[in-house]
Structures are given as structure tokens and as C-alpha cells.
Amino acid sequence: MVVANNLIAGKWTEGTVSAQAIHSPYDGKQIGTFSVPSKEQINQAINQAADAQKAWGQLPIKERSKVLFNFRNILLRDIDKIALLKGSECGKTFAEAKAGLMKGVEVLEYALSIQNLDTGGKAEVSRGVSCEFRREALGVVANITPFNFPAMVPMWTIPIAIALGNSYVWKPSEKTPLTSFFIAEALKEAGLPDGVFTVLQGGHETVNAIIDHPAVKAIGFVGSTKVAKIVYQRGTNLGKRVLSLGGAKNHIVLLPDANLEMSGVGISDSFTGCAGQRCMAASVLLAVGETSNHIEQIVKRASSMELGKQMGAIITKEQVQFLTKSIDAAEKAGAKIILDGRQAKAPAGMEGGNWIGPTILDNVQANSEASRLELFGPILSIIRCKDITHAMSIANSSEYGNACSVFTSNGALAERVAKEAHAGMVGVNVGVPVPREPFSFGGTMESKFGHGDITGEQSLNFWSNYKKITTKWEMQSDSNWMS
């Protein structure tokens, strides 16, 4: 049983508002508890974070990086223990939970490279005059993370923000708060000074108190588009920088010349991985022309997924009910169900969990709910398209702009999709086109509010400021207008 309270100035502190239990989506059994802090506790925590940042930000980046090196080693040492817990609380398989943490370690390794790659710059801009820039921390920054990746998404931002000299305030999802305990303990063991890293549990009241605190200079968010807009508007109305990532409805264009094995595995694993509970999951398959053999391969692969082993659980029973109703509605609207997950049986001994099997809907209409709403589950909607122009018009009619993929053997057609797609991330024969570091993660349109991306080089300017210094030491006999 894991107890996830609030890490305030380096000490685990019980919240005075309430204590709540966490039950595993796998079997419904309680696996831990967490406590919600009061507004007074939140204000105290952020004030102490601001005090701690003053000394942390003054350290050379190479000294800050030593702590992050230790942090990396501890995470790798304890990776199985952390993956087991995070899988238990969010419904992932052990392999998925471990892979998510490894992606977080990859971002951590990029953060460790900042000390060597981001060294500022200086040039003589005129006779006797030099200009230089230095990167400086903002102060206190905050991040609000979702349930589906309780380690990976916070690890997108924790290492970079801390490496740049900020104090970091983390509000985990109230559905998956337990992983925060192990991440925080690893940072403490690594030697991070008290107060530089803060964990505050809770729901929207905690979020609002964090955003509103005057010491918090920047806010990152990952979650639904509805909440992303609220967070973005609240923060920017206070004059703060906000990068708020929202939902998605990702399209995959399937062309007749695609490799059968590559498309079957890639597309199936895209919509069944993490039980479809990820913003990069394939939601809509735009099948161009004769692709029956390809779809057979997708169905074969998806139907072989064994619940509890190859595919995990759904986060809540309410979400299972929503997905079931969505499948019912699609069937009534004329979709043909060629793989039905509504009747899937729970794994033995896990009947109390939240389960639904992979589902594939064929002949879905382009304007239907199944084709446009983000369902956030293992459901793939197939829309039959006469040509690639038809397919791209459907893909680009979506309000979201997160990801788009194409499966083909034709380089010219792949390039056409890459150029025309209204999406921040594009895959060619890749079902989940998540960029690897240092290439950054981020969508467009209703999938992102704010500028820049949340990882990679594009994230550095979000978590820091540039200070420009112009210097002149002596008069020049032949000075120009600049000097």
C-alpha cells in the first residue's frame, strides 16, 4: 500500500482537506491512498519552493546536472519497481509502463546534454563592443499531468526545468497519484535540495491555487482539450506563460501498396497500445482503395491481444461504460463492427477490474461521432476513401492537429501526406509517431495552446529567459554608429 501525500520543502506532508483511496483498474482492489492539501498548505509549499530556487538557480549547470545524473541511475536501478506500481494504478501492462519510464529517461538524458550543447553565445558586434546572451531560470514553474502516463509525461518536463535552474511544482492526476511518490523519492536520494521539487495532490482546486500563486511563472499541462483551454486561459489572464496540450483524433492513411505485415502490426498496436488511452493512438483509419488484405491483418493482430498481458485495463468503470455506449451509437449510426470488444472477458481473477477489448468499426461515416470525437479507448474507426485527396480532406477537417500517419511504399505519396497533414507530428509507416529526443513533442490547433513544444530544444525557451548583455570597455578612435 503506497501513501502519496504532498512533498513540501522536502518533507512528506499530509493534506488537511481530505484523504482518498486509489484502486487498481486491473482488479478494483485498493493499492494506495493520497491526501489533498489546503490552499494555505499550497501557498506555503510554493513560497518555500521560491526560497529554495534562489540557491539552486545560482549553481553552475554542471553542478545541477550531477544531481540529475544520480537521478537517472536511481530510476534505472528501480525501474521494475516503479513500472509495476505505475502500471497497477493506470492500467498499463508492465512492458508499457516500463517503456513509458524509459522514454522519460530519454528526456532526462537530453536534459543532461544541455550543459554541453546550450552554452550561450558571445560575439564582437562592433569595434570595441561585444554582445552575449545567457540563459536564466524563471523561478518557480509548475506542471499538471494526466492519468495515462503518470511517469513519462512529468518526466518530459521535470529534468529540463530543473536542469535550467527552476524550482518545480508537480500536480499529478488525482486518478494516478502514487507514482509521484517514487519519482520524488528518487530525486531526494539523488541529492536535490529540499524545496526545489514539490508535489501537490488533488483536483481542480489544487490546480487553480497553483496557477494563481504569484511566484509561479510558467505552467505546463497535458490532458483533455476542454481542461487545456481552461488552464491556458486562467494562466495567460494572469500574464503567465502557459503551454497546454489537449486532446487528439489521429488519422492513419492506409494506401493499397503498404507492406502487409508492417501496416497490420503498426496500425493494430497503435490503437490497442495502452488500451487506446494515449493522445498518439490511432483513432481513424482512412482506407484508400482496395485494402481488404491489410484490414484483415489489422483485425488478426488486434484479436490476438490477450487482456491483462498484451493489453491493459481502462482507467475507470465510467470510461468503460462510455466506450460501450460509443460503440452502441456507432452501430446504430450504420457502422459495421468487425471486431467487438464489448463482450471481452476479464482475465481470471481480475473480474473486478475495468475491461473492454479491441474494437474495429468499418464503414464509418466521416461526419459521425465515431469519426470525430476523442473516445480514448481501444476503438478504431475505418472510413473508406476513394483516393488520397479524399482521405486528406477528411483528416484535415478535424479540429485537432496532434498526429497523422501514412502506410505506403510510395515515397512521393508519403511526402504528400507529410506536407498536407494539419498535424504537429507525422509518421511514415509508423503508427505512433512520437519524436525521439532531441526532436520535440507537440501538436497544433485544438491539440495545443501556447507556443513551442514541451520537450526537446523547443522547450528550453519556455522554461527559461534569455538575458542579453552588451559590453564596451574603451573608446575607439574609429567608432561607427553601433559603438
LUMFIPA-243173 format. One record per atom (N, C-alpha, C, O, CB): x, y negated, z negated. Coordinates in steps of 0.2 Angstrom, whole numbers, plus 5000, padded with zeros to 4 digits. Atoms other than C-alpha are relative to their C-alpha. Glycine has a CB too. Example, Ala and Ser with C-alpha at 12.3 -4.5 7.8 and 13.67 -1.06 7.14 Angstrom:
! LUMFIPA-243173
500450065000;506250224961;500449945000;500949954997;499550004994;499650065001;506850054964;499649954997;499949894996;500249985007;
! end
This chain:
! LUMFIPA-243173
500450065000;500050005000;500449945000;500849934995;499550004994;499650064999;500849845006;499649944997;499049934999;500249995007;500350065002;500449674997;500349945004;500949935003;500050004992;499850064997;500649525008;499749944997;499249924999;499950015008;500250075003;500549364998;500349955004;500449955010;500250004993;499750064996;501249195003;500749994997;500949994991;499649944998;499350015001;503149165004;500149924999;500049895004;500450035005;499950075001;503348994996;500749984996;500850014991;499449974996;499350025003;505148924993;500350064998;500750064993;499949954994;499749945001;505749104994;499750054995;500050104994;500749984997;500349965005;504549174981;499350025003;498949985005;500049974993;500749984998;503049284985;499549984995;499649994989;500050085000;500550035004;501549194978;499350025001;499150025007;500149925000;500749984999;499849254975;499549945002;499649894998;499750044994;500450054998;498549144984;499449994995;499250044992;499750005007;500550015005;497249064972;499350005003;498850004999;500149944996;500750014997;495749064985;499750074999;499150084997;500149975007;500349935000;495449254987;500550055002;501150035004;499550005006;499649944998;496249424990;499550045004;498950055003;500250044993;500449964995;495649535004;500450065002;501050075002;499949965006;499749944998;495949715009;500150015008;499749985012;499650064998;499949994993;496649775026;500050085001;500250124997;500849985002;500149934999;496049935033;500350025007;500349985012;499350025000;499749984994;496950035047;499450015006;499050055004;500450064999;500449994995;496050035064;500050085002;499550105005;500149965006;499949934999;496650215065;499550054997;499150095000;500750034999;500549955004;495550295051;499649964996;499249994992;500450054997;500450045004;494750155042;500249994993;499949964989;499350025000;499850005007;495750185026;500449934999;500849905003;500550064999;499750065002;496450035016;500850025000;501050074997;499849984993;499349995000;498350015019;500449944997;501049944996;500250005007;499750065003;498649845010;499549954998;498949955000;500549975004;500450055001;498049685004;500449935001;501049935002;499850004992;499650075000;498449495006;499549954996;499049964995;500149985008;500450055004;497949334997;500149945004;500549925007;500350004993;500050074997;497449165003;500149944996;499949944990;499349995003;499850065005;498249004996;499549955001;499149945005;500749985002;500450065001;497348854991;500349945004;500949955006;499949974993;499750064997;497648685000;500649974996;501149954999;499549955002;499550035004;498648624986;500750055000;501250025001;499850004992;499549954999;499748784987;500449995007;501049995008;499850074999;499750014993;499948755006;500449935000;501049935003;499450005005;499650065000;500448575003;500750004997;501249984999;499649944997;499449995004;501748624990;500550045004;501150025004;499850044994;499649964996;502448755002;500349965005;500949975007;499650065003;499750044995;502648635016;500549954998;501049935001;499449975005;499550055003;503448505005;500650034999;501250005000;499649974994;499449975002;504648624999;500450025007;501050025007;499950064996;499649984994;505048685017;500349945003;500949945006;499550025005;499750064997;505348505022;500749984996;501249964999;499549944999;499450015004;506648485007;500550055002;501150035003;499850014993;499549954999;507448645012;500349995007;500950015008;499750075000;499750014994;507648595030;500649955001;501049955005;499449985005;499550055000;508748445026;500750035000;501150015004;499949954995;499349975001;510248555021;500150055006;500650055009;500050044994;499949954995;509848695034;500249965007;500649995011;499350045001;499950044994;509748565048;500749975001;501049965007;499549955001;499450035000;511448495043;500650055002;501150035003;500249974994;499549954999;512348665045;500250005008;499749995012;499850074998;499849994992;513348695062;499650065002;499450104998;500750015000;500449954997;512348805073;500350075000;500050124999;499849995007;499749945001;513648935072;499950034993;499950094992;500850005001;500149975007;513348955053;499350025000;499250074996;500149944995;500749985000;511448965056;500050065004;499650115002;499649955003;500149944996;511749095069;500350064996;500150124997;500449995006;499749945004;512749205056;499450034996;499450104996;500549984995;500649975003;511049225047;499650045004;499450095003;499649944996;500449964996;510149275062;500450065003;500050115004;499949955006;499649944999;511549405066;499850054995;499750114997;500749995001;500249955006;511149485049;499350025001;499250085000;500149964994;500749984999;509349475053;499950055005;499550105004;499649935002;500049954995;509549565069;500250074998;499850124999;500449985006;499749945002;510549705061;499550034995;499450094995;500649994996;500549975005;509249725047;499450025004;499150085002;499849954995;500649984997;507749735059;500250065004;499750115004;499849955006;499949944997;508649865069;500150064995;499950124997;500750005004;500049955006;509049965053;499350024998;499250084997;500449974994;500749995002;507249955048;499550015005;498950015003;499849954995;500450014994;506449965065;499450054999;498850045001;500350005006;500549945001;505550135062;499449984995;498849994995;500350064999;500450025006;504850075045;499549945002;498949955001;500449984994;500450064998;504249905052;499550025006;498950005005;500449955003;500549984995;503449985068;499550054998;498950045000;500450045005;500549965003;502550115058;499449964997;498849974997;500350054995;500450045004;501749985047;499649955005;499049955005;500349954995;500350044995;501349865062;499550045004;499050015006;500549965004;500549964996;500550005072;499450024996;498950024998;500450065002;500549985004;499550055057;499549954999;498949964999;500250024993;500550055001;498749885055;499749975006;499249945005;500449944996;500350034994;498449835073;499850055005;499550035010;500549955003;500349944995;498050005081;500550025005;500350065009;499449975003;499549984994;499650025092;500250074998;500250094993;500549955000;499749945001;500450185095;500749984997;500949934997;500150045006;499450015003;502150205086;500549975006;500949935004;500350064997;499650024995;503050185103;499949935002;500349895003;499950055006;500150074998;502150025107;500249954995;500449904996;499250005001;499850045006;502449955090;500749995000;501049934999;499850034993;499350004999;504249995092;500349955006;500749915005;500450075000;499950034994;504349925109;499949924999;500349885001;499750025006;500250075001;503549755104;500549974995;500749924996;499350004996;499550035004;504849735090;500649995004;501049955003;500150054994;499450004996;506249775102;500049935005;500549905006;500150065004;500150064996;505549635113;500249944996;500549894998;499349995003;499850065005;505649515098;500750004999;501049944998;499650014994;499350005001;507449575095;500349975006;500849935006;500250074999;499850034994;507749525113;500049925000;500549895002;499750025006;500150075001;507149345110;500549984994;500849934995;499349984998;499550025005;508249345094;500750005003;501149965001;500050054994;499450004997;509749395104;500149945005;500749915005;500150065004;500050064996;509349245116;500249944995;500649904997;499449995004;499950055005;509249135101;500750004998;501049944996;499650004994;499349995002;511049195096;500449975005;501049955004;500150074998;499650034994;511649135113;500049935000;500449905004;499850035006;500050085000;511148955110;500649974998;500849925001;499449984996;499350035003;512748925100;500549995006;500949955005;500250044994;499550004995;513748955116;499749975007;500149955010;500250075001;500350024994;512548905130;499849935000;499849895005;499550055002;500350075001;511748745123;500449964996;500349954990;499350014997;499550035004;513248645118;500049925001;500449895000;500750025002;500050074999;512648475123;500449985006;500650025010;500249964994;499650024994;513548365136;500249934999;500049894995;499550005006;499750075001;514648205137;500349995007;500750035010;500550004994;499750024994;515248105152;500249935000;499849894996;499550025006;499950074999;516047945156;499649975006;499749995011;500849995001;500450034995;514747845165;500249945003;499949925008;499349994996;499850064998;515647685167;500749994997;500950034992;499649944999;499350015003;517447625164;499949984993;499649924991;500449955004;500050025007;517647625145;499350024997;499350004991;500149934999;500649995003;515847685142;499850085001;499950105007;499449965003;500249935000;515347865138;499350014997;499049984993;500550054996;500649985002;513647945136;500050084998;500350125001;499449995005;500049935002;513248105127;499350024997;498949974995;500550024995;500649985003;511748205121;500150064995;500550104996;499450025005;499949955005;511548305105;499250034999;498849994998;500349984994;500749975002;510048425101;499950004992;500450024989;500050075003;500250005007;509248395084;499450034998;498950035002;500049934998;500649965002;507948495074;499549944999;499649894998;500150034994;500550045002;506248425072;499849994993;499649934991;499350035004;500250005007;506048465054;499650064998;499950124998;499649944998;500449955001;504648575049;499550025006;499249975009;499549994994;500449984994;503748675063;499650064998;499750094993;500450025006;500449945002;502348805062;499850045006;499850025012;499349964997;500349964995;501648945072;499550054997;499550074992;500650055002;500649965001;499949035072;500050065004;499950055011;499449955000;499949944996;500049215078;499450045000;499050044995;500650034999;500649954999;498749345084;500150064997;500650084995;499850005007;500049935003;498249515078;500450055004;500750105001;499350024999;499849944996;498849615093;500750015000;500950075002;499749995007;499249995001;500749585091;500249974994;500549914994;500349975007;499850035006;501049555073;500749994999;500949954994;499750044994;499350015001;502949565075;500349965006;500649915006;500450064999;499750024993;503349525094;499849925001;500349885002;499750045006;500250074999;502349355095;500449964995;500649914998;499349995000;499650055004;503049275080;500850005001;501149955000;499950024992;499349994998;504749345085;500249965006;500849955008;500250075000;499950054994;504549235101;500349944997;500749905001;499449995004;499950075003;504749085090;500549994994;500849944993;499449964999;499650005007;505549125073;500749995002;501049944999;499950064996;499350015000;507349145079;500249945004;500749905002;500350065004;499850064996;507348995092;499949944995;500449904995;499650005006;500250065004;506548875080;500549994994;500749944992;499350004997;499650005006;507648925065;500849995002;501149954999;500050074996;499450014997;509248935076;500149925001;500749905000;500150045006;499950074998;508948755081;500049954994;500149894994;499449975004;499950045006;508948695063;499349984996;499349944992;500349945001;500650025003;507048685059;499850054994;500150104993;499450015005;500449965004;506048755044;499450025003;499149995007;499949964993;500549974996;504748875050;499450024995;499650064990;500350065003;500649985004;502948895043;499650055005;499450035010;499649944998;500449954996;502049055049;499450024997;499350034991;500550075000;500649975002;500249095048;499850065004;499650055010;499449945001;500249944996;499949275053;499250015001;498949974997;500350064997;500749994999;498249335059;499850034993;500150084990;499950055006;500349975006;497149375044;499850085001;499650114997;499449964998;500249934999;496749545053;500750045000;500650104998;499750015007;499349965000;498649595053;500549964996;501049944999;500250025007;499550045004;499549505039;500650044997;501150014995;499649974994;499549975004;500549645032;500750005003;501250004999;499850085000;499450004997;501949645045;500449944998;501149954997;500050005007;499650065002;502449475039;500450014994;500949984993;499549944999;499649995006;503049545023;500750035001;501250014999;499650054995;499349974998;504449645031;500449965004;501049965003;499850075004;499650054996;504949515043;500349954995;500949934996;499549965005;499850055005;505049385028;500650034996;501150004994;499549984996;499549975004;506049515018;500650015003;501250005000;499750074997;499449994996;507249545032;500449935000;501049935000;499850025007;499650075000;507649355033;500349984993;500849964993;499449955002;499750015007;507849345014;500650044999;501150014997;499550024995;499449965000;509049485015;500649985004;501249995002;499950085001;499550034996;509949405029;500449944998;500949925000;499749995007;499750065003;510349255018;499749945002;500049895001;500750005002;500350074998;509149125025;499849974993;499550004989;499450025004;500150035007;509048995011;499249994999;498849995003;500249935001;500650005002;507448985001;499649945003;499949885003;499950004993;500450054998;506048875009;500149995008;499749955011;500349944997;499950014993;506748875027;499550055004;499350035009;500750035002;500649964997;505449015031;499550014995;499650034989;500350075002;500650005004;503749005024;499450055003;499350045009;499749934998;500649974997;502249125026;499449984996;499449984990;500150084999;500750025003;500449065023;499550045003;499450045009;499949935000;500549964998;499049185024;499349975001;499249914998;499950074996;500650035000;497249155028;499749995007;500050015012;500049944997;500450024994;495949095041;500149935003;500649905002;499350025000;499950074997;495548935049;500149944995;500449894997;499349985004;499850055005;495648835033;500750004999;501049944998;499650024993;499350005001;497448885031;500349965007;500749925006;500350075000;499750034994;497748835050;499949935000;500449895001;499650035006;500150075000;496948665048;500449974995;500749914996;499249994998;499550045005;497948625032;500750005003;501049955001;499950044993;499350004997;499548675041;500049945005;500549905005;500250075003;500050054995;499148565056;500049934997;500349895000;499450015005;500150075002;498548415046;500649984996;500749924995;499450004996;499450025004;500148415035;500549955004;500749975009;500450064997;499650044996;501148265040;500750025001;501149995005;500049934996;499349984999;502848355038;500050055006;500650065008;500250034994;500049964994;502348475052;500049975006;499649935008;499450054999;499950044994;503048405068;499850045006;499650015011;500749995000;500149974994;502648545080;499650074998;499750104993;500650025005;500449955002;501348685081;500050055007;499850035012;499349984998;500049954995;501448845092;499450054998;499250064992;500650055001;500649965001;499848955094;500050055006;500150045012;499449965000;500149954995;499449115103;499350044998;499350064992;500550065001;500649975002;497649185103;499549995006;499749985012;499749974994;500550014995;495949155112;500049935003;500349885000;499350024997;500150074997;495649005124;499649964996;499849904995;499850015007;500550045004;494248945113;500449974994;500349914993;499450044997;499750025006;495348935097;500649965003;500849914999;500250054996;499550044997;496848875108;499949935001;500349885000;500350035006;500250074999;495948725113;499949964994;500149904993;499350005004;500150035007;495448685095;500649984997;500749924995;499650044996;499450025003;497148695089;500449955004;500749905001;500550075000;499750054996;497848595103;499749934999;500149884998;500050025008;500350075001;496648455101;500149974993;500249914992;499250015002;499950035007;496748445082;500849984999;500949924997;499950064995;499350025001;498648435083;500249945004;500549905002;500550065002;499850064995;498848315098;499649944997;499949884998;499850025007;500350065003;497548205090;500449974994;500349914993;499350024998;499650035005;498748185076;500749985002;501249964998;500150054994;499450024997;500148145088;500650054999;501250035000;500349944996;499549945000;501048315086;500150035007;499650045011;499850054994;499949954994;501748425100;499750064998;499850094993;500850005002;500349945001;500748575102;500150045007;500050025012;499249994999;499949964995;501048725113;499550064999;499650104994;500750035002;500549965002;499448835113;499850055006;499650035011;499449964998;500249954995;499248995123;499450034999;499250064993;500650055000;500749985001;497549055126;499950075004;500450115004;499549965003;500249934997;496649205135;500250015007;500649975010;499350014999;499849984993;496849285152;499450055003;499050084999;500750045000;500349954996;495949385165;500450015006;500449985012;499349975003;499549994995;497349455175;499850055006;499450095005;500650044997;500249964994;497149525193;500750045003;501250015002;499849955005;499549964996;498149655202;499750015007;499250045008;500250074996;500149994993;498149655221;500350075002;500950085002;500249945005;499749944998;498249835227;499950015008;499350005011;499650064997;500049994992;498749855246;500050075002;500450114998;500549955003;500049934998;498550015256;500750035000;500750095000;499650015006;499349974999;500450035259;500350014993;500950024993;500349955004;499649995006;500850035240;500250074999;499850125001;499549984994;499749935002;501850185233;499550034995;499350004990;500749994997;500549975004;500550305226;500250014993;499849994988;499850075003;499849995007;501550355211;500149944996;499949934990;500650045000;499850065003;502150185207;499449964998;499349934992;500449955004;500650045001;500450105208;499550044995;499250014991;499649995006;500449965004;499550245199;500249994993;499849984988;500050075002;499850015007;500650235184;500049934998;499849914992;500850034999;499950075002;500950045184;499349974998;499349934993;500349965005;500650035001;499149995185;499650044994;499350004990;499550015007;500349965006;498450135173;500349984994;500049964989;500150075001;499750025006;499750095160;499949924998;499949914992;500750015000;500250075001;499349905162;499449994996;499449954991;500049965006;500750025003;497549915157;499950054994;499550034990;499550015005;500149955006;497750065144;500549984995;500450004989;500050075002;499550015005;499350005136;499749954994;499449904996;500649975003;500350045006;498949935118;499350005000;499049954998;500349925001;500849994999;497149995122;499749935003;499249915001;499750014993;500250064996;497049835133;500049944996;499749894998;499350025003;500050055005;497249725118;500649955001;501049954996;499950024993;499450054999;498549605126;499849965006;499549985010;500750045002;500250054994;498449455137;500350015006;500149985011;500349934997;499749984994;499549535150;499750065003;499950085008;500750014999;500349944997;498449685153;499649995006;499349935007;499550034995;500450014994;497649715170;499350004998;499150054995;500250065005;500750015002;495849665169;499650025007;499150055006;499849944998;500349994993;495349665188;500550035005;501050005006;499749935002;499749974994;495949775202;499749985006;499150005008;500150084999;500350024994;495749695219;500350055005;500850045008;500249925002;499849954996;495749845230;499949985008;499349975010;499650064999;500050024993;496149795248;500050065005;500550095005;500549955002;500149954995;495549905262;500050074997;499750084992;500750005004;500149935002;495750095261;500550024994;501150034996;500150055006;499649985006;496450135243;499850054996;499950064990;500249934996;500349955004;495550285238;500550054997;500450064991;499550045004;499549955003;497050395235;500449964994;500550004990;500550025006;499750045006;497850255224;499550004994;499850014989;500149935003;500550005005;496250245214;500050064996;499950074990;499349975002;500049945002;496250425212;500650014995;500550044990;500050065005;499550005004;497950415205;500049964993;500249994988;500749985003;500250055006;497450275193;499650044995;499750044989;499849945002;500549975005;495950375186;500450074997;500350084991;499450035005;499749945003;497050535184;500549984995;500550024990;500450045006;499650025005;498350445174;499649984994;499850004988;500549945003;500350025006;497150355163;499650054997;499650054990;499549945003;500449955003;496050505160;500450054996;500250094992;499650045005;499649965003;497550595154;500349974993;500650014989;500750025004;499850035006;497850475140;499750034993;499050034993;499949925000;500349975006;497650555123;499949954994;500449924992;500450064997;500150055005;496850445110;500450024993;500450084991;499349994998;499549995006;498050425095;500750015001;501150014997;499750054996;499349984998;499550475105;500249965005;500749925004;500050075002;499850044994;499650395122;499649934999;499949885002;499950035006;500450075001;498350255117;499749994993;499550044990;499450005005;500250015007;497950175101;499349984999;498949995003;500549954997;500750025002;496450105092;499849935001;500349895003;499950024993;500350074999;495349955094;500049964993;499950004988;499350005003;499850035007;495649825080;499450004995;499550014989;500149925002;500650005005;493849815073;499450045003;499450055009;499849934998;500649974998;492249915074;499549955004;499249975009;499650034994;500450054996;491349755080;500349995007;499949985012;500149934997;499850014993;492549745095;499850065004;499750065010;500849995000;500249944997;492149925099;499350005003;499150015008;500150064996;500750014998;490349885099;499949955006;499549965011;499649974994;500050044995;490649735110;500250035007;499950025012;500549944999;499849974994;491649835123;499550055003;499450055009;500750044999;500549964998;490249965123;499549975004;499249995009;499850044994;500550044997;488949835127;500249975006;499849975011;499849954995;499850024994;490049765140;500050055006;499850035012;500749974999;500149954995;490149925149;499350025002;499150035008;500350074997;500749994999;488249955147;499849945005;499449965010;499649994994;500250064996;488049775155;500250015007;499950005012;500249944997;499749994993;489149815170;499750055003;499650055009;500850024999;500449954996;488249975174;499349985002;499149995007;500050064995;500650034999;486649885173;500049955006;499549955010;499649974994;499950054995;487349755185;500250035007;500350005012;500549954998;499949974994;487749885198;500750035001;500850075006;499949965006;499349974999;489549945194;499950074999;499550104996;500449974994;500049935001;489950125196;500550024995;501150004996;500150035007;499549985005;490850205181;500350065002;500050125003;499650014993;499649944998;492150325187;500450034995;500750084996;500449985007;499749975006;492950345170;499749964994;499749904994;500849995000;500550035005;491850315155;500350024993;500450084991;499350035000;499750005007;492750285138;499550004994;499750014989;500549954999;500550015006;491150265128;499950074996;499750074991;499349985003;500149935003;491050455125;500650034997;500650094995;499650055004;499449975002;492850475120;500050024992;499749984988;500649955001;500149985007;493050575104;500749974996;501249974999;500050085000;499450035004;494150505090;500550064998;500350124998;499749974993;499549955001;495750605086;499850034993;499550004989;500749974999;500149975006;495550735072;500249974994;500849954994;500250085001;499850035006;495550665055;500049925000;500149894995;500750024998;500050084999;495350485062;499349985002;499249935005;500549985005;500750024998;493450485064;499749944997;499349915000;499550064998;500250065003;493350335053;500349945003;500249885001;500250004993;499750054996;494350235065;499649975005;499049985006;500750025003;500350044994;493950115080;500250035006;500850015009;500149934999;499749974994;494050215096;499549995006;498949995005;500050074999;500350004994;493550195114;500550025005;501150005005;499749935002;499549984995;494350275129;500149965006;499749915007;499850075002;500050044994;494950205145;499450015005;499150065005;500650035004;500650014996;493550145157;500249975006;500549925006;499549974996;499950044994;493650105175;499349995004;498950045004;500450055005;500750024996;492150015184;500249995007;500649955008;499749944996;499950014992;492050025203;499549965002;498949965000;500150075003;500550044996;491149915215;499749944996;499149934996;499450045002;500250065004;491149765203;499949945004;500349935009;500549994994;500150064996;490449605210;500449944997;500649944991;499349984999;499550055002;491649455210;499749954995;500149924991;500249975006;500350055005;490449345200;499750034994;499349994990;499449965004;500349965006;489949475187;500449984993;501049964994;499950075001;499750015007;490349465168;500650045000;501250024997;499650014994;499449965000;491549615170;500649985004;501149995002;499850075003;499450024996;492549525183;500349934997;500849914999;499849995007;499850075002;492649355174;500249994993;500649954991;499549955002;499950015007;492549375155;500650044998;500750105000;499450024996;499549975003;494049425145;499750054995;499550034990;500649964997;500349955004;493549595137;500450024994;500250044989;499750065004;499549985005;495149635128;499950074997;499850084991;500049954994;500149925001;494949825129;500350035006;500450015011;499350014998;499849964994;495449965140;499550015005;499350075007;500250074997;500550004995;494249925154;500349975006;500649915006;499449964998;499850024994;494749905172;499449995005;499150045006;500650045003;500650014995;493549825185;500350005007;500849965008;499649934998;499750004993;493849865203;499549965004;498949975005;500050075002;500450044995;493249735216;500350025007;500950025008;500149934999;499849994993;493349795234;500049945004;499649905005;499550055003;499850064996;494149665246;500150025007;500450085008;500649974997;499949984993;494149665265;500749995002;501050025006;499549965004;499350024998;495849585266;500349964994;500049954989;500049965007;499650045005;497249495256;499749934999;499749914993;500750005002;500350075001;496449325259;499450004995;499349964991;499849975007;500549995004;494849385251;500250024993;499949994988;499550065003;499849995007;495749455236;500349944997;500249934991;500650065001;499750065003;496749295233;499549954998;499649914994;500549985005;500650055001;495149195234;499750024993;499549974990;499549995006;500349985006;494449295220;500549994994;500349974989;499850085000;499550015005;496049295210;500049934998;500149914992;500750035002;499950085001;496249105211;499349974998;499349914997;500349975006;500750035002;494349075207;500050014992;499549984989;499450045003;500049995007;494749125189;500249944996;500649904999;500450064997;499850065004;494848995175;500750014997;501049964995;499449984995;499449995003;496349075168;500650005005;500550015011;500050074996;499450004996;498149075175;500650034997;501150004997;500149935002;499449975004;499149195165;500450045004;501050035005;499750044994;499549964996;499749335176;499650035006;499050035006;500250064996;500349974994;499449415193;500550055003;501150035003;499849955006;499649964997;500249565201;499850035007;499250025009;500150064995;500249964994;500349655218;500450065001;501050064999;500249955006;499649934998;500749835223;500050015007;499450015010;499650054996;500050004993;501349845240;500750025002;501250024998;499949935004;499349994997;502849905251;500249955005;500849955008;500050075003;499950054995;502749745262;500349944996;499949914992;499449995004;499750055003;503949615256;499749935002;499649894997;500749995002;500450064998;503049475266;499449994996;499249934994;499950005007;500650005004;501449515258;500149994993;499749954989;499550065001;499950015007;502149525241;500249924999;500049894994;500650044997;499850075000;502949355244;499449955000;499349904997;500549985005;500650044999;501249285249;499650004994;499449944992;499650035006;500350005006;500449335233;500449964995;500149924991;499950084997;499650045005;501849265223;499949935001;499949894996;500850025000;500150084998;501649095232;499349984998;499349924996;500249995007;500750035000;499749085232;499750014993;499249974991;499650045005;500449995007;499349155214;500049944996;500649914995;500350064997;500150055005;498749025202;500250034993;499750034989;499349965000;499849975006;499749105188;500749994998;501149975002;499950085001;499350025002;501249075177;500550065001;501150055000;499949984993;499649945000;501849255178;499850045006;499250065006;500150034994;500249964994;501849365194;500450065000;501050064999;500149965007;499649945000;502349545196;499950035007;499450035010;499750054995;500049964993;502849645212;500150074998;500750094996;500549975005;499949935002;502549825209;500150014992;500450064990;500550045004;499950005007;502549785190;499349984997;499049934999;500549954998;500750015002;500849805181;500049954994;499449924993;499750064998;500050055005;501349695166;500649965001;501249974998;500150044993;499550044998;502449555172;500349954995;500349894996;499949965006;499850045005;503149495156;500849995001;501250035002;500050044993;499350014999;504849405159;500450024995;500250024989;500049925002;499549985005;506349465151;500549934999;500549895003;500550065002;499650065001;507449335142;500650005004;500950055006;500250004992;500250075002;508049205146;499449975004;499349915003;500649955000;500550024996;506649195158;499449994995;499250044991;499850045006;500550025006;505149115148;499350035002;499150045007;500049935000;500749975000;503449175144;499549945000;499549904996;499950054994;500550055000;501949065148;499550005006;499850015012;500349934999;500550004995;500349045159;499949935002;500349885001;499450044998;500250064998;499448905167;499249994999;498950044996;500149995008;500750015001;497648825167;499750024993;500049994988;499650045006;500349995007;496548895153;500450054996;500150074991;499350025001;499549955004;497949015148;500549964996;500849994992;500350055004;499550045004;499048875141;499849925000;499649895005;500750005004;500150075002;498848705133;500649974997;500849994992;499349994996;499450035002;500348595132;500550015006;500350045011;500350034993;499550004994;501948585142;500650054998;500750064992;500349935001;499549965002;503448705143;499750074999;499150095000;500449984994;500249935001;503448895139;500250014992;500649974989;500350055005;499949995007;503548975122;500650044998;500950054993;499450044997;499449975001;505149075125;500549985005;500449945009;499950085000;499550014995;506749065134;500349925000;500149894995;499850015007;499750065000;507648905139;499549945000;499649894998;500449995007;500650055000;505948815142;499849984993;499449934992;499550025004;500250025007;505648825123;500449964996;500249934991;499950074997;499550045004;507148735117;499849934999;499849904993;500750005003;500250075000;506448565121;499449994996;499249934993;499949965006;500650005004;504848605112;500250004992;499949964988;499550065001;499850005007;505748645095;500549964998;500749964992;500250074999;499550055002;506948505095;500049945004;499649935009;500750045002;500050074996;507348325101;500750005002;501250025000;499949954995;499450024998;508748265111;500249934998;499849884998;500050005008;499850075002;509748115104;500649985005;501050025006;500350004992;499550024995;510748015117;500449944997;500249904993;499649975006;499650055004;512247915111;500549975006;500850015010;500550044995;499650044995;513147785122;500649964996;500449934991;499649955004;499450025004;514947735116;500449965004;500649975010;500350064997;499550044997;516147595120;500549984995;500349954989;499749935004;499550025005;517747565111;500449945001;500749914997;500550064999;499650064998;518647425120;499849975006;499450005011;500850025001;500250034994;518447295133;500450025006;500950045005;500149924999;499749984994;518847325151;500149945004;499649905005;499650065004;499950064996;519647195162;499650005007;499549955010;500750005002;500450004994;518647255177;499350044999;499150085003;500450045006;500649975001;517047305170;499449985005;499549935008;499749974993;500550014996;515447325180;499449994996;499449984990;499950065005;500750025004;513547295175;499950054995;499650034990;499450005005;500149955005;513547455165;500449994994;500250014989;500150075003;499650005006;514947415154;500149934997;500549914993;500750025002;
! end
